[in-house]
């Protein structure tokens, strides 16, 4: 926390000029810290009189006495909630219930599961009701025209303000492009830990700590990470690795509208234009069928074979990392540890060897079909159906046969 030592302050105003968030003002000749201070510490070194002191807070004491509850960042775009939020609600409810069991010997109320919803004109009543029906006990809503489009500065300050006010013990977000941008910024402001791209979460029965599991060392091991002292315990979670929460109509919950000062929404950047990725005709992470190409395609123009097969099946087009790195296809198509995680009903891998980094993104597919001329390719170890042969012969034949059989 930051304190003003009144006996040393002479109201010079240097700290006011140094504060990037307009969180300091001069009152009656003395500096005064306002509620929107986010503890960045920019004011401390500029004070020539040593009148500003920043003290470390006993994190362990805070954790034991103040931090409670599980929070989910309810990511939305144009008023539509990302489906990873429903997966997090399912896991969040499980974590909250397990925390309650661990603390059953203590005199504490049931552990709450809450969501944080930011935006402008997002029909918060409708979305809030949907989130409550999926398991949330509370939905904290921040509405402001500056939140119309995602802006990491404004979102970070708003969320930091809410966390400092309500002190959740666990805070989760989807490992989407927004979640991966936002949560590192929030965790840095809060001076707490963050585990990115988790594939599993649980509660340690002895300590009550959140166990956060994610691939490490190129996917060769699964690391389980604990955040023992700092709070909240923060993690981003991969999409399509957990089950969605079921909807229960009529479930009771509370929508809390939070009004924040306009200074929280000041940003050095603004959105000029949003350009949609028109190369992805079918949403990769929502697709029932995905046709992916790998290094075996040999050249960028050969992705036409993958696109033609996908068009017949009404499928999405995916890719392993190497074609993306080579510039053959855009990053939005990449599947794997450093790309997207998918769970289609059918995954067709064409010319993909099956490196563990790629498998991490598609191993949960219901059915995997592999086409590769190398019979020892690792992809065949996970495939339900393997075709050993030249993809330049097999894929066109498959496309023609599907057309003849009445597919699109």
C-alpha positions as CSV (number, residue, x, y, z in Angstrom):
1,X,0.0,0.0,0.0
2,X,1.0,3.6,-0.5
3,X,1.1,6.2,2.4
4,X,1.6,9.9,2.5
5,X,3.8,11.0,5.4
6,X,2.1,14.3,6.3
7,X,5.1,15.7,8.3
8,X,7.3,15.5,5.2
9,X,4.8,16.5,2.4
10,X,4.8,20.2,1.4
11,X,2.3,19.9,-1.4
12,X,4.7,20.6,-4.2
13,X,2.7,18.5,-6.7
14,X,5.5,16.5,-8.3
15,X,3.7,13.3,-7.4
16,X,0.5,14.6,-9.1
17,X,2.3,15.1,-12.4
18,X,4.0,11.7,-12.1
19,X,0.9,9.7,-11.6
20,X,-0.3,8.2,-14.9
21,X,-3.8,7.5,-13.5
22,X,-4.7,10.9,-12.0
23,X,-4.9,9.1,-8.6
24,X,-3.2,11.9,-6.6
25,X,-4.5,15.3,-5.8
26,X,-3.5,18.2,-3.5
27,X,-5.9,18.9,-0.6
28,X,-5.2,21.5,2.0
29,X,-1.6,21.7,1.0
30,X,-1.0,17.9,1.2
31,X,-0.9,15.1,-1.3
32,X,-3.9,12.8,-1.1
33,X,-4.2,9.3,-2.6
34,X,-7.5,8.6,-4.3
35,X,-9.4,5.4,-4.6
36,X,-8.3,4.7,-8.2
37,X,-4.7,4.3,-7.2
38,X,-3.4,1.0,-8.6
39,X,-0.2,0.9,-6.6
40,X,2.1,1.3,-9.7
41,X,4.6,3.2,-7.5
42,X,5.4,5.9,-10.1
43,X,5.0,8.6,-7.4
44,X,7.5,7.2,-5.0
45,X,10.9,8.0,-6.7
46,X,9.8,11.5,-7.8
47,X,9.1,12.8,-4.3
48,X,12.2,14.8,-3.3
49,X,11.2,14.9,0.4
50,X,10.6,11.2,1.0
51,X,7.0,11.9,1.8
52,X,5.6,8.9,-0.1
53,X,6.1,5.4,1.3
54,X,5.1,2.2,-0.4
55,X,4.7,-0.7,2.0
56,X,4.6,-4.4,1.2
57,X,1.4,-6.1,2.3
58,X,1.6,-9.4,4.1
59,X,0.3,-11.6,1.3
60,X,-0.1,-14.7,3.5
61,X,-2.2,-12.7,6.0
62,X,-4.3,-11.3,3.2
63,X,-4.9,-14.7,1.7
64,X,-6.0,-16.2,5.0
65,X,-8.3,-13.4,6.0
66,X,-9.5,-11.6,2.9
67,X,-9.4,-13.5,-0.4
68,X,-12.3,-15.7,-1.1
69,X,-14.3,-17.0,-4.0
70,X,-13.7,-18.1,-7.6
71,X,-14.0,-15.5,-10.5
72,X,-14.4,-16.1,-14.2
73,X,-13.7,-13.4,-16.8
74,X,-16.8,-13.4,-19.0
75,X,-15.2,-12.6,-22.4
76,X,-17.7,-11.2,-24.9
77,X,-17.5,-9.7,-28.4
78,X,-20.3,-7.7,-29.9
79,X,-22.6,-9.0,-27.0
80,X,-21.8,-12.7,-27.6
81,X,-20.1,-14.6,-24.8
82,X,-17.2,-16.7,-25.9
83,X,-18.1,-20.4,-25.3
84,X,-14.9,-21.0,-23.3
85,X,-16.7,-19.0,-20.5
86,X,-19.3,-21.8,-20.2
87,X,-16.4,-24.3,-19.9
88,X,-14.8,-22.2,-17.1
89,X,-18.1,-22.0,-15.3
90,X,-18.3,-25.8,-15.2
91,X,-14.8,-26.0,-13.9
92,X,-15.2,-23.0,-11.6
93,X,-18.2,-24.5,-9.9
94,X,-16.3,-27.7,-9.3
95,X,-13.3,-25.7,-7.9
96,X,-15.6,-23.7,-5.6
97,X,-17.3,-26.8,-4.3
98,X,-14.0,-28.4,-3.6
99,X,-12.7,-25.3,-1.8
100,X,-15.9,-25.6,0.4
101,X,-15.1,-29.2,1.2
102,X,-11.5,-28.3,2.2
103,X,-12.8,-25.6,4.5
104,X,-15.7,-27.5,5.9
105,X,-13.8,-27.6,9.2
106,X,-13.7,-23.8,9.3
107,X,-16.6,-21.5,9.9
108,X,-17.0,-20.1,6.4
109,X,-19.9,-19.7,4.0
110,X,-20.3,-21.6,0.8
111,X,-17.6,-20.5,-1.7
112,X,-19.1,-18.2,-4.4
113,X,-18.6,-18.5,-8.1
114,X,-18.7,-15.1,-9.9
115,X,-18.2,-13.6,-13.3
116,X,-16.9,-10.3,-14.5
117,X,-18.5,-8.8,-17.6
118,X,-17.1,-5.7,-19.3
119,X,-18.5,-3.9,-22.3
120,X,-20.9,-1.3,-23.7
121,X,-24.5,-2.0,-24.6
122,X,-24.0,-5.7,-24.2
123,X,-27.5,-6.5,-22.8
124,X,-26.0,-7.3,-19.4
125,X,-29.3,-8.5,-18.0
126,X,-29.6,-11.2,-20.6
127,X,-26.0,-12.2,-20.5
128,X,-26.0,-12.1,-16.7
129,X,-29.0,-14.3,-16.5
130,X,-27.4,-16.8,-18.9
131,X,-24.2,-16.9,-16.8
132,X,-26.2,-17.4,-13.6
133,X,-28.1,-20.2,-15.3
134,X,-24.8,-21.9,-16.0
135,X,-23.6,-21.7,-12.4
136,X,-22.6,-18.2,-11.5
137,X,-23.7,-16.9,-8.1
138,X,-22.9,-13.3,-9.0
139,X,-22.1,-11.3,-12.1
140,X,-20.2,-8.1,-11.8
141,X,-21.0,-5.8,-14.7
142,X,-18.9,-2.7,-15.8
143,X,-20.6,-0.7,-18.6
144,X,-18.8,2.2,-20.3
145,X,-18.6,3.4,-23.9
146,X,-14.8,3.1,-23.7
147,X,-15.3,-0.6,-23.3
148,X,-17.1,-1.0,-26.6
149,X,-14.0,-2.7,-28.1
150,X,-11.4,-4.6,-26.2
151,X,-8.6,-2.3,-25.0
152,X,-6.0,-3.9,-22.7
153,X,-5.3,-0.7,-20.7
154,X,-9.0,0.1,-19.9
155,X,-9.9,-3.5,-19.3
156,X,-6.8,-4.0,-17.0
157,X,-7.6,-1.0,-14.9
158,X,-11.3,-1.9,-14.5
159,X,-10.6,-5.5,-13.5
160,X,-7.7,-4.5,-11.2
161,X,-10.1,-2.1,-9.4
162,X,-12.7,-4.9,-9.0
163,X,-10.1,-7.4,-7.7
164,X,-8.7,-5.0,-5.2
165,X,-12.3,-4.2,-4.0
166,X,-13.7,-7.8,-3.7
167,X,-10.5,-9.9,-3.4
168,X,-11.3,-13.2,-5.2
169,X,-9.1,-16.1,-4.3
170,X,-9.0,-17.6,-7.9
171,X,-9.5,-15.8,-11.2
172,X,-9.7,-17.6,-14.5
173,X,-10.0,-16.6,-18.2
174,X,-10.0,-18.4,-21.5
175,X,-6.6,-18.7,-23.3
176,X,-8.1,-16.8,-26.2
177,X,-6.3,-13.9,-27.9
178,X,-8.1,-11.5,-25.5
179,X,-7.4,-13.6,-22.4
180,X,-3.7,-14.1,-23.3
181,X,-3.4,-10.3,-23.7
182,X,-5.4,-9.2,-20.7
183,X,-4.4,-11.5,-17.9
184,X,-0.6,-11.0,-18.0
185,X,-1.3,-7.2,-17.7
186,X,-3.7,-7.7,-14.8
187,X,-1.4,-10.1,-13.0
188,X,1.5,-7.7,-13.3
189,X,-0.6,-4.9,-11.8
190,X,-1.7,-7.1,-9.0
191,X,1.8,-8.4,-8.5
192,X,0.6,-12.0,-8.5
193,X,1.4,-15.1,-10.4
194,X,-0.2,-16.3,-13.7
195,X,-0.2,-19.8,-15.3
196,X,-1.0,-19.6,-19.0
197,X,-2.6,-22.2,-21.3
198,X,-3.7,-24.6,-18.6
199,X,-5.3,-27.9,-19.6
200,X,-6.4,-29.0,-16.1
201,X,-7.2,-27.3,-12.8
202,X,-7.9,-28.8,-9.4
203,X,-7.8,-28.0,-5.6
204,X,-5.1,-29.5,-3.4
205,X,-7.1,-31.2,-0.6
206,X,-4.5,-30.4,2.1
207,X,-3.6,-26.8,1.3
208,X,-6.7,-25.6,-0.6
209,X,-4.3,-24.2,-3.3
210,X,-5.3,-24.2,-6.9
211,X,-3.2,-26.8,-8.9
212,X,-2.6,-25.5,-12.4
213,X,-1.5,-28.0,-15.0
214,X,-0.1,-27.1,-18.4
215,X,2.3,-28.5,-21.1
216,X,6.0,-27.6,-20.6
217,X,9.3,-28.1,-22.4
218,X,7.7,-28.3,-25.8
219,X,4.8,-30.5,-24.6
220,X,7.2,-33.2,-23.4
221,X,6.0,-33.0,-19.8
222,X,2.9,-31.7,-17.9
223,X,3.9,-29.2,-15.2
224,X,1.7,-28.6,-12.2
225,X,2.1,-25.1,-10.8
226,X,1.1,-23.6,-7.4
227,X,0.8,-20.0,-6.4
228,X,1.5,-20.3,-2.7
229,X,1.5,-16.7,-1.4
230,X,0.2,-14.1,-3.9
231,X,-3.5,-13.6,-4.6
232,X,-5.5,-14.0,-6.6
233,X,-4.3,-17.3,-8.1
234,X,-4.7,-16.6,-11.9
235,X,-4.8,-18.9,-14.9
236,X,-5.8,-18.9,-18.5
237,X,-7.4,-22.1,-19.7
238,X,-7.4,-23.6,-23.2
239,X,-10.7,-23.7,-25.0
240,X,-12.3,-27.1,-25.8
241,X,-10.5,-29.0,-23.0
242,X,-13.3,-28.9,-20.5
243,X,-17.0,-29.7,-20.5
244,X,-19.5,-26.8,-20.8
245,X,-21.7,-26.1,-17.8
246,X,-25.3,-27.2,-18.2
247,X,-28.0,-24.5,-18.3
248,X,-30.4,-24.6,-15.3
249,X,-33.4,-22.3,-15.9
250,X,-34.7,-20.4,-12.9
251,X,-31.4,-20.6,-11.0
252,X,-31.0,-17.7,-8.6
253,X,-28.1,-15.3,-8.6
254,X,-27.2,-11.6,-8.4
255,X,-26.2,-9.0,-11.0
256,X,-24.0,-6.3,-9.5
257,X,-23.5,-3.1,-11.5
258,X,-20.2,-1.4,-10.8
259,X,-19.7,2.3,-11.6
260,X,-16.1,3.2,-12.0
261,X,-14.5,6.7,-12.4
262,X,-13.9,7.8,-16.0
263,X,-10.2,7.9,-15.2
264,X,-10.2,4.1,-15.2
265,X,-11.0,4.1,-18.9
266,X,-8.3,6.5,-20.2
267,X,-6.1,4.8,-22.7
268,X,-3.1,5.8,-24.9
269,X,-4.6,3.7,-27.8
270,X,-7.9,3.5,-29.6
271,X,-9.4,1.1,-32.1
272,X,-9.5,2.6,-35.6
273,X,-11.0,-0.4,-37.4
274,X,-11.8,-4.1,-36.8
275,X,-10.9,-6.3,-39.7
276,X,-12.5,-9.7,-39.6
277,X,-10.5,-12.7,-40.8
278,X,-12.4,-13.6,-43.9
279,X,-10.0,-16.5,-44.7
280,X,-11.7,-18.6,-42.0
281,X,-15.2,-19.5,-43.4
282,X,-15.9,-21.9,-40.6
283,X,-14.9,-21.1,-37.0
284,X,-12.1,-23.5,-36.3
285,X,-12.8,-24.0,-32.6
286,X,-16.6,-24.5,-33.3
287,X,-16.3,-26.8,-36.3
288,X,-17.6,-30.4,-36.2
289,X,-15.1,-31.4,-39.0
290,X,-11.6,-30.0,-39.5
291,X,-9.3,-30.8,-42.4
292,X,-5.7,-29.9,-41.7
293,X,-2.5,-29.7,-43.8
294,X,1.1,-30.0,-42.8
295,X,4.6,-29.9,-44.1
296,X,3.7,-32.8,-46.5
297,X,1.9,-30.3,-48.7
298,X,5.3,-29.1,-49.8
299,X,4.1,-25.7,-51.2
300,X,1.5,-23.0,-50.3
301,X,-0.5,-23.5,-53.4
302,X,-1.1,-27.1,-52.5
303,X,-3.4,-26.0,-49.6
304,X,-6.0,-25.7,-52.3
305,X,-6.3,-29.5,-51.9
306,X,-7.2,-29.1,-48.2
307,X,-9.6,-26.2,-49.0
308,X,-11.4,-28.2,-51.6
309,X,-11.9,-31.2,-49.3
310,X,-13.0,-28.9,-46.5
311,X,-15.5,-27.1,-48.8
312,X,-17.1,-30.4,-49.7
313,X,-17.4,-31.5,-46.1
314,X,-18.5,-28.1,-44.8
315,X,-15.4,-28.2,-42.6
316,X,-12.9,-25.7,-41.3
317,X,-9.3,-25.6,-42.6
318,X,-6.5,-26.1,-40.1
319,X,-2.7,-26.3,-40.2
320,X,0.2,-27.5,-38.2
321,X,2.9,-25.0,-37.2
322,X,5.4,-25.4,-40.0
323,X,3.1,-24.2,-42.9
324,X,2.2,-21.2,-40.7
325,X,5.9,-20.4,-40.0
326,X,6.6,-20.7,-43.7
327,X,3.9,-18.2,-44.6
328,X,1.8,-20.7,-46.5
329,X,-1.4,-20.0,-44.4
330,X,-2.3,-17.5,-41.7
331,X,-1.8,-18.1,-38.0
332,X,-5.5,-18.1,-37.3
333,X,-5.5,-21.7,-38.8
334,X,-2.8,-23.0,-36.6
335,X,-3.6,-25.9,-34.3
336,X,-1.4,-27.1,-31.5
337,X,0.4,-26.1,-28.4
338,X,1.2,-22.6,-29.8
339,X,-2.0,-22.4,-31.8
340,X,-5.6,-23.3,-31.1
341,X,-7.1,-26.2,-29.2
342,X,-9.9,-28.0,-31.1
343,X,-12.3,-30.8,-30.4
344,X,-14.2,-31.7,-33.6
345,X,-16.2,-34.8,-34.3
346,X,-13.8,-35.6,-37.2
347,X,-10.2,-34.4,-37.6
348,X,-8.5,-35.2,-40.9
349,X,-4.7,-34.7,-40.8
350,X,-3.1,-34.6,-44.3
351,X,0.7,-34.6,-44.5
352,X,1.0,-34.0,-40.7
353,X,3.7,-36.1,-39.0
354,X,2.1,-35.8,-35.5
355,X,4.6,-34.0,-33.4
356,X,3.6,-33.8,-29.8
357,X,3.1,-30.0,-30.0
358,X,0.5,-30.5,-32.7
359,X,-1.2,-33.4,-30.9
360,X,-1.7,-31.2,-27.9
361,X,-4.2,-29.1,-29.9
362,X,-6.3,-31.9,-31.5
363,X,-5.9,-35.0,-29.4
364,X,-9.4,-34.6,-27.9
365,X,-11.0,-35.0,-31.3
366,X,-13.7,-37.7,-31.4
367,X,-12.4,-39.3,-34.5
368,X,-8.9,-38.8,-36.1
369,X,-8.2,-39.7,-39.7
370,X,-4.6,-39.5,-40.8
371,X,-3.2,-39.5,-44.4
372,X,0.6,-39.8,-44.6
373,X,3.0,-41.6,-46.9
374,X,5.3,-42.4,-43.9
375,X,3.9,-45.6,-42.2
376,X,6.0,-44.8,-39.0
377,X,4.6,-41.2,-38.6
378,X,3.6,-40.6,-35.0
379,X,0.1,-39.4,-36.1
380,X,-0.9,-43.0,-36.8
381,X,-0.5,-43.8,-33.1
382,X,-3.4,-41.6,-32.2
383,X,-5.5,-42.0,-35.4
384,X,-8.7,-44.0,-35.5
385,X,-8.2,-44.5,-39.2
386,X,-4.9,-44.3,-40.9
387,X,-4.3,-44.1,-44.7
388,X,-0.7,-44.7,-45.8
389,X,-0.2,-43.1,-49.2
390,X,0.5,-40.0,-51.2
391,X,-1.9,-37.2,-50.1
392,X,-1.6,-35.7,-53.6
393,X,-3.4,-38.8,-54.9
394,X,-5.6,-39.7,-52.0
395,X,-7.1,-36.2,-51.1
396,X,-8.3,-35.3,-54.7
397,X,-9.9,-38.8,-55.0
398,X,-11.6,-38.5,-51.7
399,X,-12.9,-35.0,-52.6
400,X,-14.3,-36.3,-55.9
401,X,-15.9,-39.4,-54.3
402,X,-17.6,-37.3,-51.7
403,X,-19.0,-35.0,-54.4
404,X,-20.3,-38.0,-56.3
405,X,-22.0,-39.3,-53.1
406,X,-24.0,-36.2,-52.7
407,X,-21.9,-34.1,-50.3
408,X,-21.7,-30.4,-50.9
